[in-house]
Amino acid sequence: MQSANEELQTISAEMQTKLDDLDLAQSDMNNLLNSIGIAILFLEQNLNLRRITDRASKIINIAKAISAAP
């Protein structure tokens, strides 16, 4: 039982490290996209809005576009 608990703690620590790395990468990506000053909309395959840059939100009133969507 103790060895299984130790293994779970090790896996948990590894997963936390990976989550921290992903969080940092996402933050870097957001900072890059928002610093280039280009309006970009990221859409999913079914054309739902996934992400928007700050510049795009200043050009397009996304709140209206989202509320008008079916």
All heavy atoms as a GROMACS GRO file, in nm:
protein
  537
    1MET      N    1   0.082  -0.119   0.000
    1MET     CA    2   0.000   0.000   0.000
    1MET      C    3   0.086   0.126   0.000
    1MET      O    4   0.056   0.221  -0.070
    1MET     CB    5  -0.092  -0.004   0.123
    1MET     CG    6  -0.191   0.106   0.127
    1MET     SD    7  -0.317   0.082   0.004
    1MET     CE    8  -0.456   0.143   0.086
    2GLN      N    9   0.193   0.124   0.078
    2GLN     CA   10   0.281   0.240   0.086
    2GLN      C   11   0.350   0.266  -0.048
    2GLN      O   12   0.361   0.380  -0.091
    2GLN     CB   13   0.385   0.222   0.196
    2GLN     CG   14   0.476   0.343   0.212
    2GLN     CD   15   0.577   0.326   0.324
    2GLN    OE1   16   0.574   0.228   0.398
    2GLN    NE2   17   0.667   0.421   0.336
    3SER      N   18   0.394   0.159  -0.115
    3SER     CA   19   0.461   0.178  -0.244
    3SER      C   20   0.364   0.231  -0.350
    3SER      O   21   0.402   0.313  -0.434
    3SER     CB   22   0.525   0.047  -0.292
    3SER     OG   23   0.427  -0.051  -0.316
    4ALA      N   24   0.240   0.188  -0.345
    4ALA     CA   25   0.139   0.240  -0.438
    4ALA      C   26   0.115   0.389  -0.411
    4ALA      O   27   0.103   0.468  -0.506
    4ALA     CB   28   0.010   0.162  -0.425
    5ASN      N   29   0.110   0.427  -0.284
    5ASN     CA   30   0.092   0.567  -0.248
    5ASN      C   31   0.210   0.652  -0.295
    5ASN      O   32   0.193   0.761  -0.347
    5ASN     CB   33   0.073   0.580  -0.097
    5ASN     CG   34   0.032   0.719  -0.056
    5ASN    OD1   35  -0.036   0.788  -0.132
    5ASN    ND2   36   0.074   0.761   0.062
    6GLU      N   37   0.331   0.600  -0.278
    6GLU     CA   38   0.450   0.672  -0.323
    6GLU      C   39   0.449   0.688  -0.475
    6GLU      O   40   0.486   0.794  -0.527
    6GLU     CB   41   0.576   0.598  -0.277
    6GLU     CG   42   0.600   0.606  -0.128
    6GLU     CD   43   0.714   0.517  -0.081
    6GLU    OE1   44   0.773   0.445  -0.165
    6GLU    OE2   45   0.744   0.520   0.039
    7GLU      N   46   0.407   0.584  -0.545
    7GLU     CA   47   0.398   0.590  -0.691
    7GLU      C   48   0.296   0.696  -0.734
    7GLU      O   49   0.321   0.774  -0.826
    7GLU     CB   50   0.360   0.453  -0.747
    7GLU     CG   51   0.352   0.448  -0.898
    7GLU     CD   52   0.486   0.464  -0.967
    7GLU    OE1   53   0.590   0.438  -0.904
    7GLU    OE2   54   0.486   0.504  -1.084
    8LEU      N   55   0.182   0.700  -0.667
    8LEU     CA   56   0.081   0.801  -0.697
    8LEU      C   57   0.131   0.942  -0.669
    8LEU      O   58   0.102   1.035  -0.744
    8LEU     CB   59  -0.047   0.774  -0.619
    8LEU     CG   60  -0.130   0.654  -0.667
    8LEU    CD1   61  -0.245   0.629  -0.570
    8LEU    CD2   62  -0.182   0.678  -0.808
    9GLN      N   63   0.205   0.959  -0.563
    9GLN     CA   64   0.262   1.090  -0.532
    9GLN      C   65   0.362   1.133  -0.639
    9GLN      O   66   0.365   1.249  -0.679
    9GLN     CB   67   0.328   1.089  -0.394
    9GLN     CG   68   0.228   1.085  -0.281
    9GLN     CD   69   0.295   1.076  -0.144
    9GLN    OE1   70   0.412   1.041  -0.133
    9GLN    NE2   71   0.219   1.109  -0.040
   10THR      N   72   0.442   1.039  -0.687
   10THR     CA   73   0.538   1.068  -0.793
   10THR      C   74   0.467   1.108  -0.922
   10THR      O   75   0.502   1.208  -0.986
   10THR     CB   76   0.628   0.945  -0.820
   10THR    OG1   77   0.698   0.912  -0.700
   10THR    CG2   78   0.728   0.973  -0.930
   11ILE      N   79   0.364   1.032  -0.957
   11ILE     CA   80   0.287   1.062  -1.078
   11ILE      C   81   0.219   1.197  -1.064
   11ILE      O   82   0.216   1.278  -1.158
   11ILE     CB   83   0.186   0.951  -1.108
   11ILE    CG1   84   0.259   0.824  -1.148
   11ILE    CG2   85   0.087   0.993  -1.215
   11ILE    CD1   86   0.172   0.700  -1.156
   12SER      N   87   0.165   1.225  -0.947
   12SER     CA   88   0.099   1.353  -0.922
   12SER      C   89   0.197   1.469  -0.938
   12SER      O   90   0.164   1.572  -0.998
   12SER     CB   91   0.037   1.354  -0.784
   12SER     OG   92  -0.024   1.477  -0.757
   13ALA      N   93   0.316   1.454  -0.887
   13ALA     CA   94   0.418   1.558  -0.898
   13ALA      C   95   0.458   1.579  -1.044
   13ALA      O   96   0.476   1.693  -1.090
   13ALA     CB   97   0.540   1.521  -0.814
   14GLU      N   98   0.470   1.470  -1.119
   14GLU     CA   99   0.504   1.481  -1.261
   14GLU      C  100   0.392   1.551  -1.338
   14GLU      O  101   0.419   1.635  -1.425
   14GLU     CB  102   0.530   1.343  -1.321
   14GLU     CG  103   0.657   1.278  -1.271
   14GLU     CD  104   0.670   1.132  -1.315
   14GLU    OE1  105   0.580   1.080  -1.384
   14GLU    OE2  106   0.772   1.071  -1.279
   15MET      N  107   0.269   1.518  -1.307
   15MET     CA  108   0.155   1.581  -1.374
   15MET      C  109   0.149   1.730  -1.340
   15MET      O  110   0.119   1.812  -1.426
   15MET     CB  111   0.024   1.512  -1.334
   15MET     CG  112   0.012   1.370  -1.385
   15MET     SD  113   0.017   1.357  -1.564
   15MET     CE  114  -0.136   1.433  -1.607
   16GLN      N  115   0.177   1.765  -1.217
   16GLN     CA  116   0.177   1.907  -1.177
   16GLN      C  117   0.284   1.983  -1.253
   16GLN      O  118   0.261   2.096  -1.297
   16GLN     CB  119   0.196   1.921  -1.026
   16GLN     CG  120   0.181   2.064  -0.978
   16GLN     CD  121   0.042   2.120  -1.006
   16GLN    OE1  122  -0.059   2.059  -0.975
   16GLN    NE2  123   0.037   2.237  -1.068
   17THR      N  124   0.401   1.922  -1.271
   17THR     CA  125   0.508   1.986  -1.348
   17THR      C  126   0.464   2.009  -1.492
   17THR      O  127   0.487   2.116  -1.549
   17THR     CB  128   0.635   1.899  -1.344
   17THR    OG1  129   0.677   1.885  -1.209
   17THR    CG2  130   0.747   1.960  -1.426
   18LYS      N  131   0.398   1.909  -1.551
   18LYS     CA  132   0.350   1.923  -1.689
   18LYS      C  133   0.242   2.031  -1.698
   18LYS      O  134   0.240   2.109  -1.794
   18LYS     CB  135   0.298   1.791  -1.741
   18LYS     CG  136   0.408   1.690  -1.767
   18LYS     CD  137   0.356   1.560  -1.822
   18LYS     CE  138   0.472   1.463  -1.842
   18LYS     NZ  139   0.432   1.343  -1.913
   19LEU      N  140   0.154   2.037  -1.601
   19LEU     CA  141   0.051   2.141  -1.599
   19LEU      C  142   0.113   2.280  -1.587
   19LEU      O  143   0.069   2.375  -1.653
   19LEU     CB  144  -0.048   2.117  -1.486
   19LEU     CG  145  -0.147   2.003  -1.507
   19LEU    CD1  146  -0.226   1.978  -1.378
   19LEU    CD2  147  -0.241   2.034  -1.622
   20ASP      N  148   0.214   2.292  -1.504
   20ASP     CA  149   0.284   2.420  -1.489
   20ASP      C  150   0.350   2.461  -1.620
   20ASP      O  151   0.345   2.578  -1.660
   20ASP     CB  152   0.389   2.413  -1.377
   20ASP     CG  153   0.328   2.399  -1.239
   20ASP    OD1  154   0.206   2.426  -1.224
   20ASP    OD2  155   0.402   2.359  -1.146
   21ASP      N  156   0.411   2.364  -1.690
   21ASP     CA  157   0.474   2.391  -1.819
   21ASP      C  158   0.370   2.435  -1.922
   21ASP      O  159   0.393   2.529  -1.999
   21ASP     CB  160   0.550   2.268  -1.871
   21ASP     CG  161   0.673   2.236  -1.789
   21ASP    OD1  162   0.718   2.322  -1.711
   21ASP    OD2  163   0.724   2.122  -1.804
   22LEU      N  164   0.255   2.368  -1.925
   22LEU     CA  165   0.148   2.405  -2.017
   22LEU      C  166   0.094   2.544  -1.986
   22LEU      O  167   0.065   2.623  -2.077
   22LEU     CB  168   0.036   2.302  -2.014
   22LEU     CG  169   0.063   2.172  -2.086
   22LEU    CD1  170  -0.049   2.072  -2.058
   22LEU    CD2  171   0.075   2.195  -2.235
   23ASP      N  172   0.078   2.575  -1.860
   23ASP     CA  173   0.030   2.707  -1.819
   23ASP      C  174   0.126   2.816  -1.865
   23ASP      O  175   0.084   2.920  -1.917
   23ASP     CB  176   0.011   2.711  -1.668
   23ASP     CG  177  -0.054   2.838  -1.621
   23ASP    OD1  178  -0.156   2.878  -1.680
   23ASP    OD2  179  -0.003   2.898  -1.524
   24LEU      N  180   0.255   2.792  -1.850
   24LEU     CA  181   0.356   2.888  -1.893
   24LEU      C  182   0.353   2.904  -2.045
   24LEU      O  183   0.358   3.017  -2.096
   24LEU     CB  184   0.495   2.844  -1.846
   24LEU     CG  185   0.610   2.935  -1.883
   24LEU    CD1  186   0.592   3.074  -1.821
   24LEU    CD2  187   0.742   2.874  -1.837
   25ALA      N  188   0.341   2.793  -2.118
   25ALA     CA  189   0.335   2.800  -2.264
   25ALA      C  190   0.211   2.876  -2.310
   25ALA      O  191   0.216   2.956  -2.404
   25ALA     CB  192   0.336   2.659  -2.323
   26GLN      N  193   0.098   2.853  -2.244
   26GLN     CA  194  -0.025   2.924  -2.280
   26GLN      C  195  -0.011   3.073  -2.251
   26GLN      O  196  -0.053   3.157  -2.331
   26GLN     CB  197  -0.144   2.867  -2.205
   26GLN     CG  198  -0.274   2.934  -2.242
   26GLN     CD  199  -0.394   2.874  -2.172
   26GLN    OE1  200  -0.380   2.791  -2.084
   26GLN    NE2  201  -0.512   2.917  -2.211
   27SER      N  202   0.049   3.106  -2.141
   27SER     CA  203   0.070   3.246  -2.107
   27SER      C  204   0.162   3.313  -2.210
   27SER      O  205   0.136   3.424  -2.255
   27SER     CB  206   0.131   3.256  -1.967
   27SER     OG  207   0.161   3.390  -1.935
   28ASP      N  208   0.268   3.244  -2.248
   28ASP     CA  209   0.360   3.297  -2.349
   28ASP      C  210   0.287   3.318  -2.482
   28ASP      O  211   0.306   3.419  -2.549
   28ASP     CB  212   0.479   3.203  -2.370
   28ASP     CG  213   0.575   3.202  -2.253
   28ASP    OD1  214   0.567   3.294  -2.168
   28ASP    OD2  215   0.659   3.110  -2.247
   29MET      N  216   0.202   3.221  -2.520
   29MET     CA  217   0.127   3.232  -2.645
   29MET      C  218   0.032   3.350  -2.641
   29MET      O  219   0.023   3.428  -2.737
   29MET     CB  220   0.051   3.104  -2.672
   29MET     CG  221  -0.034   3.109  -2.798
   29MET     SD  222   0.061   3.125  -2.948
   29MET     CE  223   0.103   2.957  -2.975
   30ASN      N  224  -0.040   3.366  -2.532
   30ASN     CA  225  -0.131   3.480  -2.518
   30ASN      C  226  -0.056   3.612  -2.525
   30ASN      O  227  -0.100   3.706  -2.592
   30ASN     CB  228  -0.210   3.472  -2.387
   30ASN     CG  229  -0.318   3.367  -2.391
   30ASN    OD1  230  -0.368   3.332  -2.496
   30ASN    ND2  231  -0.355   3.316  -2.275
   31ASN      N  232   0.057   3.620  -2.457
   31ASN     CA  233   0.136   3.744  -2.460
   31ASN      C  234   0.187   3.773  -2.601
   31ASN      O  235   0.183   3.888  -2.645
   31ASN     CB  236   0.254   3.734  -2.362
   31ASN     CG  237   0.211   3.737  -2.218
   31ASN    OD1  238   0.104   3.788  -2.185
   31ASN    ND2  239   0.291   3.680  -2.131
   32LEU      N  240   0.231   3.671  -2.671
   32LEU     CA  241   0.279   3.689  -2.808
   32LEU      C  242   0.167   3.737  -2.899
   32LEU      O  243   0.181   3.836  -2.972
   32LEU     CB  244   0.338   3.559  -2.862
   32LEU     CG  245   0.376   3.560  -3.010
   32LEU    CD1  246   0.491   3.656  -3.035
   32LEU    CD2  247   0.410   3.421  -3.057
   33LEU      N  248   0.054   3.668  -2.894
   33LEU     CA  249  -0.058   3.703  -2.982
   33LEU      C  250  -0.109   3.844  -2.954
   33LEU      O  251  -0.143   3.917  -3.047
   33LEU     CB  252  -0.172   3.602  -2.967
   33LEU     CG  253  -0.144   3.464  -3.024
   33LEU    CD1  254  -0.256   3.368  -2.985
   33LEU    CD2  255  -0.128   3.469  -3.174
   34ASN      N  256  -0.114   3.883  -2.829
   34ASN     CA  257  -0.164   4.016  -2.795
   34ASN      C  258  -0.061   4.126  -2.819
   34ASN      O  259  -0.098   4.241  -2.840
   34ASN     CB  260  -0.214   4.019  -2.651
   34ASN     CG  261  -0.342   3.941  -2.636
   34ASN    OD1  262  -0.426   3.938  -2.725
   34ASN    ND2  263  -0.358   3.876  -2.522
   35SER      N  264   0.066   4.092  -2.823
   35SER     CA  265   0.168   4.195  -2.844
   35SER      C  266   0.192   4.224  -2.992
   35SER      O  267   0.243   4.331  -3.025
   35SER     CB  268   0.300   4.153  -2.778
   35SER     OG  269   0.357   4.042  -2.846
   36ILE      N  270   0.154   4.134  -3.083
   36ILE     CA  271   0.180   4.159  -3.224
   36ILE      C  272   0.079   4.255  -3.286
   36ILE      O  273   0.102   4.309  -3.393
   36ILE     CB  274   0.185   4.028  -3.307
   36ILE    CG1  275   0.054   3.950  -3.298
   36ILE    CG2  276   0.303   3.943  -3.266
   36ILE    CD1  277   0.049   3.828  -3.386
   37GLY      N  278  -0.032   4.277  -3.217
   37GLY     CA  279  -0.128   4.376  -3.262
   37GLY      C  280  -0.206   4.338  -3.386
   37GLY      O  281  -0.256   4.424  -3.456
   38ILE      N  282  -0.218   4.212  -3.414
   38ILE     CA  283  -0.295   4.164  -3.529
   38ILE      C  284  -0.424   4.104  -3.478
   38ILE      O  285  -0.424   4.027  -3.381
   38ILE     CB  286  -0.215   4.060  -3.610
   38ILE    CG1  287  -0.088   4.123  -3.665
   38ILE    CG2  288  -0.300   4.002  -3.722
   38ILE    CD1  289   0.004   4.024  -3.733
   39ALA      N  290  -0.534   4.138  -3.544
   39ALA     CA  291  -0.664   4.083  -3.504
   39ALA      C  292  -0.674   3.939  -3.553
   39ALA      O  293  -0.664   3.912  -3.672
   39ALA     CB  294  -0.777   4.166  -3.564
   40ILE      N  295  -0.691   3.846  -3.460
   40ILE     CA  296  -0.700   3.704  -3.494
   40ILE      C  297  -0.816   3.642  -3.418
   40ILE      O  298  -0.830   3.662  -3.297
   40ILE     CB  299  -0.571   3.628  -3.457
   40ILE    CG1  300  -0.450   3.691  -3.526
   40ILE    CG2  301  -0.583   3.481  -3.493
   40ILE    CD1  302  -0.318   3.633  -3.481
   41LEU      N  303  -0.898   3.567  -3.490
   41LEU     CA  304  -1.002   3.485  -3.430
   41LEU      C  305  -0.963   3.340  -3.451
   41LEU      O  306  -0.932   3.300  -3.563
   41LEU     CB  307  -1.138   3.510  -3.498
   41LEU     CG  308  -1.195   3.650  -3.493
   41LEU    CD1  309  -1.323   3.657  -3.574
   41LEU    CD2  310  -1.222   3.691  -3.350
   42PHE      N  311  -0.966   3.262  -3.346
   42PHE     CA  312  -0.941   3.119  -3.356
   42PHE      C  313  -1.075   3.048  -3.346
   42PHE      O  314  -1.150   3.069  -3.251
   42PHE     CB  315  -0.849   3.072  -3.242
   42PHE     CG  316  -0.709   3.126  -3.253
   42PHE    CD1  317  -0.675   3.246  -3.192
   42PHE    CD2  318  -0.613   3.057  -3.324
   42PHE    CE1  319  -0.547   3.296  -3.202
   42PHE    CE2  320  -0.484   3.106  -3.334
   42PHE     CZ  321  -0.450   3.226  -3.273
   43LEU      N  322  -1.104   2.966  -3.445
   43LEU     CA  323  -1.231   2.896  -3.449
   43LEU      C  324  -1.209   2.746  -3.438
   43LEU      O  325  -1.108   2.694  -3.483
   43LEU     CB  326  -1.304   2.926  -3.581
   43LEU     CG  327  -1.329   3.073  -3.612
   43LEU    CD1  328  -1.391   3.088  -3.750
   43LEU    CD2  329  -1.417   3.136  -3.506
   44GLU      N  330  -1.308   2.679  -3.381
   44GLU     CA  331  -1.307   2.533  -3.378
   44GLU      C  332  -1.354   2.481  -3.513
   44GLU      O  333  -1.399   2.560  -3.598
   44GLU     CB  334  -1.399   2.483  -3.266
   44GLU     CG  335  -1.352   2.526  -3.128
   44GLU     CD  336  -1.448   2.488  -3.018
   44GLU    OE1  337  -1.565   2.455  -3.046
   44GLU    OE2  338  -1.407   2.495  -2.901
   45GLN      N  339  -1.348   2.351  -3.534
   45GLN     CA  340  -1.391   2.294  -3.662
   45GLN      C  341  -1.536   2.326  -3.693
   45GLN      O  342  -1.572   2.344  -3.808
   45GLN     CB  343  -1.369   2.143  -3.664
   45GLN     CG  344  -1.224   2.106  -3.683
   45GLN     CD  345  -1.205   1.957  -3.697
   45GLN    OE1  346  -1.290   1.878  -3.657
   45GLN    NE2  347  -1.092   1.918  -3.754
   46ASN      N  348  -1.620   2.334  -3.591
   46ASN     CA  349  -1.761   2.364  -3.613
   46ASN      C  350  -1.786   2.516  -3.612
   46ASN      O  351  -1.899   2.561  -3.601
   46ASN     CB  352  -1.850   2.295  -3.509
   46ASN     CG  353  -1.815   2.334  -3.367
   46ASN    OD1  354  -1.725   2.415  -3.344
   46ASN    ND2  355  -1.885   2.277  -3.272
   47LEU      N  356  -1.678   2.593  -3.623
   47LEU     CA  357  -1.679   2.740  -3.634
   47LEU      C  358  -1.720   2.813  -3.506
   47LEU      O  359  -1.750   2.932  -3.510
   47LEU     CB  360  -1.764   2.786  -3.752
   47LEU     CG  361  -1.721   2.733  -3.889
   47LEU    CD1  362  -1.810   2.790  -3.998
   47LEU    CD2  363  -1.574   2.767  -3.916
   48ASN      N  364  -1.720   2.745  -3.393
   48ASN     CA  365  -1.738   2.813  -3.265
   48ASN      C  366  -1.610   2.888  -3.231
   48ASN      O  367  -1.500   2.841  -3.258
   48ASN     CB  368  -1.771   2.715  -3.152
   48ASN     CG  369  -1.911   2.661  -3.161
   48ASN    OD1  370  -2.000   2.727  -3.214
   48ASN    ND2  371  -1.930   2.541  -3.111
   49LEU      N  372  -1.626   3.005  -3.173
   49LEU     CA  373  -1.512   3.087  -3.135
   49LEU      C  374  -1.436   3.019  -3.022
   49LEU      O  375  -1.493   2.981  -2.921
   49LEU     CB  376  -1.560   3.225  -3.090
   49LEU     CG  377  -1.455   3.329  -3.062
   49LEU    CD1  378  -1.373   3.358  -3.187
   49LEU    CD2  379  -1.520   3.455  -3.011
   50ARG      N  380  -1.306   3.003  -3.043
   50ARG     CA  381  -1.223   2.938  -2.941
   50ARG      C  382  -1.138   3.040  -2.864
   50ARG      O  383  -1.124   3.034  -2.744
   50ARG     CB  384  -1.133   2.834  -3.006
   50ARG     CG  385  -1.047   2.760  -2.908
   50ARG     CD  386  -0.968   2.650  -2.977
   50ARG     NE  387  -0.883   2.584  -2.883
   50ARG     CZ  388  -0.906   2.466  -2.832
   50ARG    NH1  389  -1.014   2.400  -2.868
   50ARG    NH2  390  -0.824   2.413  -2.747
   51ARG      N  391  -1.080   3.135  -2.936
   51ARG     CA  392  -0.994   3.235  -2.874
   51ARG      C  393  -0.993   3.359  -2.962
   51ARG      O  394  -1.013   3.350  -3.082
   51ARG     CB  395  -0.853   3.179  -2.860
   51ARG     CG  396  -0.754   3.274  -2.797
   51ARG     CD  397  -0.616   3.217  -2.792
   51ARG     NE  398  -0.613   3.102  -2.703
   51ARG     CZ  399  -0.504   3.035  -2.673
   51ARG    NH1  400  -0.389   3.068  -2.726
   51ARG    NH2  401  -0.509   2.933  -2.591
   52ILE      N  402  -0.968   3.473  -2.903
   52ILE     CA  403  -0.963   3.599  -2.977
   52ILE      C  404  -0.851   3.683  -2.920
   52ILE      O  405  -0.827   3.683  -2.800
   52ILE     CB  406  -1.099   3.671  -2.969
   52ILE    CG1  407  -1.098   3.798  -3.050
   52ILE    CG2  408  -1.139   3.696  -2.826
   52ILE    CD1  409  -1.234   3.864  -3.062
   53THR      N  410  -0.781   3.755  -3.007
   53THR     CA  411  -0.676   3.845  -2.958
   53THR      C  412  -0.739   3.976  -2.912
   53THR      O  413  -0.851   4.010  -2.950
   53THR     CB  414  -0.572   3.874  -3.068
   53THR    OG1  415  -0.636   3.938  -3.178
   53THR    CG2  416  -0.501   3.747  -3.112
   54ASP      N  417  -0.664   4.051  -2.832
   54ASP     CA  418  -0.713   4.180  -2.782
   54ASP      C  419  -0.747   4.274  -2.897
   54ASP      O  420  -0.846   4.344  -2.894
   54ASP     CB  421  -0.609   4.246  -2.691
   54ASP     CG  422  -0.596   4.178  -2.557
   54ASP    OD1  423  -0.687   4.100  -2.520
   54ASP    OD2  424  -0.496   4.203  -2.487
   55ARG      N  425  -0.664   4.274  -3.001
   55ARG     CA  426  -0.687   4.363  -3.115
   55ARG      C  427  -0.819   4.330  -3.183
   55ARG      O  428  -0.894   4.420  -3.221
   55ARG     CB  429  -0.570   4.351  -3.214
   55ARG     CG  430  -0.582   4.438  -3.335
   55ARG     CD  431  -0.565   4.583  -3.299
   55ARG     NE  432  -0.572   4.659  -3.422
   55ARG     CZ  433  -0.620   4.781  -3.431
   55ARG    NH1  434  -0.663   4.841  -3.324
   55ARG    NH2  435  -0.624   4.843  -3.544
   56ALA      N  436  -0.848   4.202  -3.199
   56ALA     CA  437  -0.974   4.162  -3.263
   56ALA      C  438  -1.093   4.205  -3.179
   56ALA      O  439  -1.195   4.249  -3.233
   56ALA     CB  440  -0.977   4.012  -3.286
   57SER      N  441  -1.081   4.197  -3.049
   57SER     CA  442  -1.194   4.235  -2.962
   57SER      C  443  -1.218   4.386  -2.967
   57SER      O  444  -1.330   4.431  -2.942
   57SER     CB  445  -1.171   4.188  -2.819
   57SER     OG  446  -1.063   4.256  -2.760
   58LYS      N  447  -1.115   4.464  -3.001
   58LYS     CA  448  -1.133   4.608  -3.014
   58LYS      C  449  -1.199   4.645  -3.146
   58LYS      O  450  -1.265   4.747  -3.157
   58LYS     CB  451  -0.999   4.679  -3.000
   58LYS     CG  452  -0.943   4.671  -2.860
   58LYS     CD  453  -0.807   4.734  -2.850
   58LYS     CE  454  -0.753   4.715  -2.708
   58LYS     NZ  455  -0.614   4.756  -2.697
   59ILE      N  456  -1.182   4.561  -3.247
   59ILE     CA  457  -1.238   4.587  -3.380
   59ILE      C  458  -1.380   4.535  -3.391
   59ILE      O  459  -1.467   4.600  -3.448
   59ILE     CB  460  -1.150   4.523  -3.489
   59ILE    CG1  461  -1.012   4.590  -3.490
   59ILE    CG2  462  -1.216   4.532  -3.625
   59ILE    CD1  463  -0.912   4.520  -3.578
   60ILE      N  464  -1.403   4.418  -3.337
   60ILE     CA  465  -1.532   4.350  -3.350
   60ILE      C  466  -1.597   4.342  -3.213
   60ILE      O  467  -1.533   4.304  -3.115
   60ILE     CB  468  -1.512   4.207  -3.404
   60ILE    CG1  469  -1.438   4.210  -3.537
   60ILE    CG2  470  -1.645   4.136  -3.418
   60ILE    CD1  471  -1.389   4.074  -3.580
   61ASN      N  472  -1.723   4.373  -3.207
   61ASN     CA  473  -1.795   4.359  -3.081
   61ASN      C  474  -1.834   4.211  -3.068
   61ASN      O  475  -1.939   4.168  -3.113
   61ASN     CB  476  -1.919   4.448  -3.076
   61ASN     CG  477  -1.984   4.446  -2.940
   61ASN    OD1  478  -1.957   4.360  -2.858
   61ASN    ND2  479  -2.069   4.543  -2.916
   62ILE      N  480  -1.747   4.134  -3.007
   62ILE     CA  481  -1.766   3.989  -2.997
   62ILE      C  482  -1.889   3.956  -2.913
   62ILE      O  483  -1.958   3.859  -2.940
   62ILE     CB  484  -1.639   3.920  -2.940
   62ILE    CG1  485  -1.524   3.938  -3.040
   62ILE    CG2  486  -1.664   3.774  -2.914
   62ILE    CD1  487  -1.550   3.881  -3.176
   63ALA      N  488  -1.918   4.034  -2.813
   63ALA     CA  489  -2.034   4.005  -2.730
   63ALA      C  490  -2.160   4.003  -2.814
   63ALA      O  491  -2.246   3.916  -2.798
   63ALA     CB  492  -2.046   4.109  -2.618
   64LYS      N  493  -2.173   4.097  -2.908
   64LYS     CA  494  -2.290   4.097  -2.997
   64LYS      C  495  -2.288   3.977  -3.090
   64LYS      O  496  -2.388   3.914  -3.114
   64LYS     CB  497  -2.293   4.225  -3.082
   64LYS     CG  498  -2.351   4.343  -3.013
   64LYS     CD  499  -2.364   4.456  -3.112
   64LYS     CE  500  -2.420   4.581  -3.046
   64LYS     NZ  501  -2.428   4.692  -3.139
   65ALA      N  502  -2.170   3.945  -3.144
   65ALA     CA  503  -2.158   3.833  -3.237
   65ALA      C  504  -2.192   3.702  -3.168
   65ALA      O  505  -2.260   3.616  -3.226
   65ALA     CB  506  -2.017   3.827  -3.296
   66ILE      N  507  -2.149   3.686  -3.046
   66ILE     CA  508  -2.174   3.562  -2.973
   66ILE      C  509  -2.322   3.554  -2.936
   66ILE      O  510  -2.385   3.449  -2.949
   66ILE     CB  511  -2.084   3.552  -2.848
   66ILE    CG1  512  -1.941   3.531  -2.891
   66ILE    CG2  513  -2.131   3.438  -2.757
   66ILE    CD1  514  -1.841   3.536  -2.779
   67SER      N  515  -2.382   3.664  -2.892
   67SER     CA  516  -2.522   3.660  -2.853
   67SER      C  517  -2.614   3.641  -2.973
   67SER      O  518  -2.724   3.589  -2.961
   67SER     CB  519  -2.561   3.786  -2.777
   67SER     OG  520  -2.550   3.900  -2.861
   68ALA      N  521  -2.569   3.680  -3.093
   68ALA     CA  522  -2.650   3.663  -3.214
   68ALA      C  523  -2.638   3.523  -3.273
   68ALA      O  524  -2.717   3.484  -3.357
   68ALA     CB  525  -2.609   3.766  -3.318
   69ALA      N  526  -2.539   3.448  -3.226
   69ALA     CA  527  -2.518   3.312  -3.279
   69ALA      C  528  -2.634   3.222  -3.238
   69ALA      O  529  -2.690   3.239  -3.129
   69ALA     CB  530  -2.386   3.256  -3.229
   70PRO      N  531  -2.668   3.125  -3.326
   70PRO     CA  532  -2.779   3.035  -3.291
   70PRO      C  533  -2.749   2.945  -3.174
   70PRO      O  534  -2.644   2.914  -3.139
   70PRO     CB  535  -2.799   2.952  -3.417
   70PRO     CG  536  -2.683   2.979  -3.506
   70PRO     CD  537  -2.612   3.099  -3.454
   0.00000   0.00000   0.00000
